[in-house]
Amino acid sequence: MSAVLTRADLEQITGRKHFSKMCEWLDQAGIPYRKRVDGKSVLTWHVFDQALLKGGTSKPDFDWFKKAV
């Protein structure tokens, strides 16, 4: 498994296909990420896992996660 989430990973997690919409979702969930020069988001599994454990920086809605488990 790669340390960086793939586009498919981000699509599955956010439910969005466009990177701009993925970024909006990540922002709303309070999950930090970096944006590449081409506008694509970059996020590692470690950062994502830590955000889930901490609940993000805001109050994210993780109902999607509960349904997936």
C-alpha positions as CSV (number, residue, x, y, z in Angstrom):
1,M,0.0,0.0,0.0
2,S,1.3,3.4,-0.9
3,A,1.7,6.1,1.7
4,V,-0.2,8.6,-0.5
5,L,-3.9,8.2,-1.2
6,T,-4.6,7.4,-4.9
7,R,-7.3,9.2,-6.9
8,A,-9.5,6.1,-6.5
9,D,-9.0,6.3,-2.7
10,L,-10.0,9.9,-2.7
11,E,-13.0,9.2,-4.8
12,Q,-14.1,6.4,-2.5
13,I,-13.6,8.5,0.6
14,T,-15.1,11.8,-0.6
15,G,-17.7,10.4,-3.0
16,R,-16.4,13.1,-5.5
17,K,-14.8,12.6,-8.9
18,H,-13.3,16.1,-9.5
19,F,-10.3,17.2,-7.4
20,S,-11.8,20.6,-6.6
21,K,-14.8,18.9,-5.1
22,M,-12.6,16.4,-3.2
23,C,-10.8,19.4,-1.7
24,E,-14.1,21.0,-0.7
25,W,-15.1,17.8,1.0
26,L,-11.7,17.5,2.8
27,D,-11.9,21.1,3.9
28,Q,-15.4,20.6,5.3
29,A,-14.3,17.4,7.1
30,G,-11.3,19.3,8.6
31,I,-8.8,16.9,7.0
32,P,-5.5,18.6,6.1
33,Y,-4.0,18.1,2.7
34,R,-1.6,19.7,0.3
35,K,-2.6,21.0,-3.2
36,R,-0.2,20.3,-6.1
37,V,0.6,22.9,-8.8
38,D,-2.0,21.2,-11.1
39,G,-4.7,21.6,-8.4
40,K,-4.8,17.9,-7.4
41,S,-4.9,17.2,-3.7
42,V,-2.2,15.1,-2.0
43,L,-2.9,13.3,1.3
44,T,-1.1,10.5,3.1
45,W,-2.8,7.7,4.8
46,H,-1.1,8.7,8.0
47,V,-2.6,12.2,8.0
48,F,-6.0,10.8,7.0
49,D,-5.9,8.2,9.9
50,Q,-4.8,10.9,12.4
51,A,-7.6,13.2,11.3
52,L,-10.1,10.3,11.8
53,L,-8.7,9.7,15.3
54,K,-8.8,13.4,16.2
55,G,-12.1,14.0,14.5
56,G,-10.5,16.6,12.1
57,T,-10.1,20.2,13.0
58,S,-13.8,21.0,12.7
59,K,-16.8,18.8,13.3
60,P,-16.8,16.5,10.3
61,D,-19.7,14.1,9.4
62,F,-18.3,10.6,9.3
63,D,-21.6,8.8,8.7
64,W,-20.1,7.6,5.3
65,F,-17.4,5.8,7.3
66,K,-19.9,4.1,9.7
67,K,-21.9,2.9,6.7
68,A,-18.8,1.5,5.0
69,V,-17.7,-0.6,7.9
